[in-house]
């Protein structure tokens, strides 16, 4: 028996191919959406992780800035304490300077010189007095320049001859002088004497 297919098989094949095409397109679209969704989810996770790291870094930076401020304040307090300590040490040293000065003047003033006034302005000391001779004044300047650990840069301001009448009504020729010296402070000053030494006039 001969069988004859009278159905439109070509149309059926075309419809089948269309169905297959649309199914393939749908599967591809679904796969693309899945891939896009996965990629978007990964991006969201990466973004969230980066934001968490940024937040952590900001928090740590804030902590470090606070610590830096604390360190700066601590350093400022240390510097202030050092300044106060130095002020106290300077005050302690300056309190003994007049004693050292008087003691040094007694040591360095030659015989034949009478000191009448001593004035101190900061580290500059102005001395006035009467000397028997010019040589006594020169010796005083040399002593202050080379032999003193407390005096330096002596400078003769003025010297002039004067006539003085003694108790015996004798006329004596003396020299009225004025000089300046600068106080220097040794690295390790010796302790102050137990009692202050007055200005002593030495007779020649």
Phi, psi and omega per residue, in radians:
X1 nan 2.392 -3.126
X2 -1.740 2.164 3.137
X3 -1.730 2.307 -3.123
X4 -2.084 2.144 3.115
X5 -1.494 1.961 -3.118
X6 -1.668 -0.022 -3.136
X7 -1.309 2.664 3.121
X8 -1.340 1.427 -3.021
X9 -1.188 -0.490 -3.131
X10 -1.175 -0.745 3.109
X11 -1.102 -0.673 3.112
X12 -1.087 -0.741 3.121
X13 -1.107 -0.691 3.124
X14 -1.123 -0.745 3.111
X15 -1.101 -0.666 -3.141
X16 -1.142 -0.722 3.127
X17 -1.132 -0.683 3.114
X18 -1.091 -0.783 3.134
X19 -1.044 -0.780 3.133
X20 -1.060 -0.720 -3.136
X21 -1.095 -0.869 -3.121
X22 -1.129 -0.633 3.082
X23 -1.101 -0.765 3.111
X24 -1.070 -0.750 3.116
X25 -1.097 -0.734 3.137
X26 -1.110 -0.769 3.120
X27 -1.083 -0.737 3.122
X28 -1.107 -0.724 3.126
X29 -1.104 -0.767 3.122
X30 -1.089 -0.771 3.128
X31 -1.074 -0.721 3.104
X32 -1.092 -0.759 3.106
X33 -1.087 -0.691 3.118
X34 -1.096 -0.782 3.138
X35 -1.092 -0.788 3.121
X36 -1.065 -0.739 3.120
X37 -1.079 -0.781 3.117
X38 -1.094 -0.764 -3.130
X39 -1.117 -0.716 3.097
X40 -1.110 -0.715 3.115
X41 -1.109 -0.724 3.109
X42 -1.110 -0.765 3.109
X43 -1.061 -0.722 3.110
X44 -1.079 -0.734 3.120
X45 -1.131 -0.753 3.108
X46 -1.098 -0.734 3.126
X47 -1.107 -0.754 3.124
X48 -1.110 -0.707 3.125
X49 -1.134 -0.708 3.127
X50 -1.160 -0.707 3.096
X51 -1.112 -0.665 3.093
X52 -1.116 -0.735 3.094
X53 -1.110 -0.729 3.120
X54 -1.080 -0.744 3.108
X55 -1.092 -0.742 3.111
X56 -1.078 -0.770 3.134
X57 -1.119 -0.727 3.106
X58 -1.079 -0.711 3.125
X59 -1.116 -0.779 3.140
X60 -1.148 -0.670 3.118
X61 -1.117 -0.717 3.092
X62 -1.074 -0.737 3.096
X63 -1.082 -0.762 3.141
X64 -1.124 -0.719 3.114
X65 -1.082 -0.686 3.088
X66 -1.114 -0.759 3.123
X67 -1.118 -0.691 3.119
X68 -1.100 -0.731 3.090
X69 -1.086 -0.716 3.124
X70 -1.104 -0.721 3.128
X71 -1.129 -0.742 3.121
X72 -1.081 -0.749 3.108
X73 -1.110 -0.690 3.129
X74 -1.131 -0.728 3.102
X75 -1.110 -0.712 3.113
X76 -1.091 -0.700 3.112
X77 -1.139 -0.695 3.125
X78 -1.113 -0.765 3.121
X79 -1.103 -0.683 3.110
X80 -1.132 -0.694 3.103
X81 -1.128 -0.703 3.111
X82 -1.114 -0.724 3.135
X83 -1.101 -0.741 3.114
X84 -1.141 -0.681 3.116
X85 -1.104 -0.743 3.118
X86 -1.133 -0.672 3.119
X87 -1.100 -0.709 3.117
X88 -1.151 -0.742 3.122
X89 -1.110 -0.746 3.105
X90 -1.103 -0.704 3.118
X91 -1.102 -0.718 3.119
X92 -1.110 -0.730 3.133
X93 -1.177 -0.794 -3.113
X94 -1.123 -0.500 3.130
X95 -1.136 -0.527 -3.120
X96 -1.632 -0.148 -3.085
X97 -1.028 -0.789 3.131
X98 -1.007 -0.642 3.114
X99 -1.145 -0.802 3.114
X100 -1.070 -0.714 -3.111
X101 -1.088 -0.859 -3.128
X102 -1.086 -0.735 3.130
X103 -1.101 -0.690 -3.135
X104 -1.212 -0.663 3.109
X105 -1.122 -0.675 3.092
X106 -1.083 -0.677 -3.114
X107 -1.252 -0.668 -2.981
X108 -1.674 -0.222 -3.135
X109 -1.350 2.100 -3.133
X110 -1.230 2.864 3.015
X111 -1.143 2.527 -3.139
X112 1.612 0.124 3.082
X113 -2.106 2.324 3.113
X114 -2.059 2.017 3.103
X115 -1.468 2.259 -3.114
X116 -1.818 -0.619 3.114
X117 -2.446 2.594 3.061
X118 -2.345 2.083 3.119
X119 -2.192 2.309 -3.130
X120 -2.040 2.275 3.039
X121 -2.226 1.783 -3.023
X122 1.051 -1.998 -3.132
X123 -1.755 -0.027 -3.122
X124 -1.683 2.219 -3.141
X125 -2.008 2.215 3.103
X126 -1.813 2.208 -3.115
X127 -2.052 2.373 3.004
X128 -2.226 2.602 -3.122
X129 -3.038 -2.986 -3.139
X130 -2.182 2.352 3.134
X131 -2.131 2.633 3.119
X132 -1.271 -0.609 -3.123
X133 -2.508 2.886 3.031
X134 -1.097 -0.618 -3.103
X135 -1.090 -0.573 3.094
X136 -1.105 -0.720 3.119
X137 -1.146 -0.725 3.116
X138 -1.097 -0.698 3.104
X139 -1.122 -0.688 3.104
X140 -1.067 -0.768 3.114
X141 -1.089 -0.732 3.131
X142 -1.141 -0.719 3.124
X143 -1.069 -0.754 3.135
X144 -1.159 -0.545 -3.103
X145 -1.384 -0.711 -2.948
X146 -2.005 -0.404 -2.994
X147 -1.893 -0.078 -3.028
X148 -1.850 2.409 3.045
X149 -1.619 -0.063 -3.138
X150 -2.013 -0.304 -3.071
X151 -2.027 2.544 3.094
X152 -2.685 2.902 3.114
X153 0.855 0.977 3.080
X154 -1.198 2.520 -3.099
X155 -2.489 2.156 3.102
X156 -1.399 2.093 -3.132
X157 -1.509 -0.817 -3.072
X158 -2.778 2.537 2.995
X159 -2.549 2.357 -3.128
X160 -2.599 2.594 -3.137
X161 -1.413 2.435 3.106
X162 -2.366 2.659 3.096
X163 -1.796 2.286 -3.096
X164 -2.175 2.358 3.092
X165 -1.640 2.156 -3.121
X166 -1.417 3.087 3.118
X167 -1.100 -0.456 3.110
X168 -1.543 0.227 3.140
X169 1.075 0.578 3.057
X170 -1.713 2.491 3.088
X171 -1.551 2.170 3.103
X172 -2.124 2.485 3.139
X173 -1.710 1.992 3.120
X174 -2.079 3.106 -3.100
X175 -2.222 2.079 3.071
X176 -1.535 2.202 -3.053
X177 -2.356 2.800 3.054
X178 -2.442 2.377 -3.119
X179 -2.546 2.793 3.100
X180 -2.124 2.492 3.022
X181 -2.354 2.773 3.125
X182 -1.955 2.368 3.110
X183 -1.382 2.346 2.989
X184 -2.099 2.664 -3.078
X185 -1.980 2.019 3.101
X186 -1.091 2.762 -3.123
X187 -1.077 -0.666 3.131
X188 -2.296 1.476 -3.102
X189 -1.145 2.558 3.129
X190 -1.296 2.732 -3.117
X191 -1.051 2.653 -3.140
X192 -1.216 2.541 3.073
X193 -1.078 2.787 -3.087
X194 -1.131 -0.598 -3.132
X195 -2.329 2.577 3.124
X196 -1.204 2.548 -3.104
X197 -1.767 2.151 -3.130
X198 -1.269 2.833 3.066
X199 -1.181 2.157 -3.068
X200 -1.892 2.313 3.067
X201 -1.576 2.190 -3.135
X202 -1.755 2.261 3.118
X203 -1.592 2.499 3.138
X204 -1.646 nan nan
